[in-house]
Amino acid sequence: MNTSSEEEVRDLYEESADWYAKMMDTEIDLPVYRDSLGRLSERIAGIPGELIDTSCGSGHMLSLYNETFDSERPLLGIDLSPRMVGIASSRLGPRATVLIGDMRDLSAVESKSAAAVVSFFAVHHLGPPDIPFTIQEWHRVLRSGGQLLIAAWEGDGPIDYGDQSDVVALRYGSEDVANWVRNAGFVVNRCLVQSVEDMEMDAIYLEGTKP
Ligand SMILES: C[S@@+](CC[C@H](N)C(=O)[O-])C[C@H]1O[C@@H](n2cnc3c(N)ncnc32)[C@H](O)[C@@H]1O
């Protein structure tokens, strides 16, 4: 099964960006965000370079990182949806660079320059053929010791958006995600499947290191 086109995905988030940002105002208080970013922050403490959120949405994770863990770290947010980029830019102001872009292509970022790459709840918009080269692209931009943090919807087959959208997005198994990450050259430090409050789907939370 193919995932929806870039245009369809962009339209979904253009329409839902305001609602999404409001939802994230409370969601960001869930311990998983603070815990994951806290571990990431410790692991990159001695590593210079940007923290890149490759699908930053409303910018809540970059903001949490900046406010709670490291106000000095340069931050780069990328997102397909101009509306999301606008919301994230307003939230972050001069604390981050936020660009319209595609998580599959970080050609604006030099190889071996970044300290961390974050991808929360966005790889479901990529089909299986796109995921290996996308994770290789994230590996390319990281320095040695750099960290990868992924959250993805766990399972098999399409996500049911109900009446909200006809967009086709896919859930993946934790073993598949961990294998894509390993095959790109990362060491997987942690890969857990956890339930998410008020959601019928579980989530995969993966943390990896570029050796
Ligand atoms: C479910 S939201 C998650 C946003 C944010 N990571 C968070 O956890 O709050 C998915 C985001 O991925 C973005 N997105 C989808 N496909 C993308 C792509 N190919 N490149 C960059 N961003 C993409 C959407 O525009 C949307 O903002």
The ligand as an SDF file (V2000), in Angstrom:
LIG
                    3D

 27 29  0  0  0  0  0  0  0  0999 V2000
    1.8060   14.2920   13.5700 C   0  0  0  0  0  0  0  0  0  0  0  0
    2.6900   15.7280   13.1950 S   0  0  0  0  0  0  0  0  0  0  0  0
    4.0330   15.6390   14.3610 C   0  0  0  0  0  0  0  0  0  0  0  0
    4.6500   16.9900   14.6160 C   0  0  0  0  0  0  0  0  0  0  0  0
    5.7570   16.9920   15.6800 C   0  0  0  0  0  0  0  0  0  0  0  0
    6.8680   16.1570   15.3040 N   0  0  0  0  0  0  0  0  0  0  0  0
    5.1980   16.5730   17.0160 C   0  0  0  0  0  0  0  0  0  0  0  0
    5.5130   15.4690   17.4900 O   0  0  0  0  0  0  0  0  0  0  0  0
    4.4230   17.3530   17.5830 O   0  0  0  0  0  0  0  0  0  0  0  0
    3.5030   15.2600   11.6910 C   0  0  0  0  0  0  0  0  0  0  0  0
    4.2880   16.4040   11.0900 C   0  0  0  0  0  0  0  0  0  0  0  0
    5.1210   15.8840   10.0510 O   0  0  0  0  0  0  0  0  0  0  0  0
    5.1370   16.8160    8.9960 C   0  0  0  0  0  0  0  0  0  0  0  0
    5.5380   16.1190    7.7820 N   0  0  0  0  0  0  0  0  0  0  0  0
    4.8570   15.1670    7.0870 C   0  0  0  0  0  0  0  0  0  0  0  0
    5.5860   14.7360    6.0470 N   0  0  0  0  0  0  0  0  0  0  0  0
    6.7530   15.4390    6.0760 C   0  0  0  0  0  0  0  0  0  0  0  0
    7.9220   15.4490    5.2700 C   0  0  0  0  0  0  0  0  0  0  0  0
    8.0500   14.6510    4.1970 N   0  0  0  0  0  0  0  0  0  0  0  0
    8.9390   16.2570    5.6220 N   0  0  0  0  0  0  0  0  0  0  0  0
    8.8400   17.0850    6.7010 C   0  0  0  0  0  0  0  0  0  0  0  0
    7.7440   17.1330    7.4950 N   0  0  0  0  0  0  0  0  0  0  0  0
    6.7290   16.3070    7.1970 C   0  0  0  0  0  0  0  0  0  0  0  0
    3.7300   17.3700    8.9730 C   0  0  0  0  0  0  0  0  0  0  0  0
    3.6240   18.5860    8.2630 O   0  0  0  0  0  0  0  0  0  0  0  0
    3.4350   17.4960   10.4570 C   0  0  0  0  0  0  0  0  0  0  0  0
    3.8070   18.7490   10.9680 O   0  0  0  0  0  0  0  0  0  0  0  0
  1  2  1  0
  2  3  1  0
  2 10  1  0
  3  4  1  0
  4  5  1  0
  5  6  1  0
  5  7  1  0
  7  8  2  0
  7  9  1  0
 10 11  1  0
 11 12  1  0
 11 26  1  0
 12 13  1  0
 13 14  1  0
 13 24  1  0
 14 15  1  0
 14 23  1  0
 15 16  2  0
 16 17  1  0
 17 18  1  0
 17 23  2  0
 18 19  1  0
 18 20  2  0
 20 21  1  0
 21 22  2  0
 22 23  1  0
 24 25  1  0
 24 26  1  0
 26 27  1  0
M  CHG  2   2   1   9  -1
M  END
$$$$
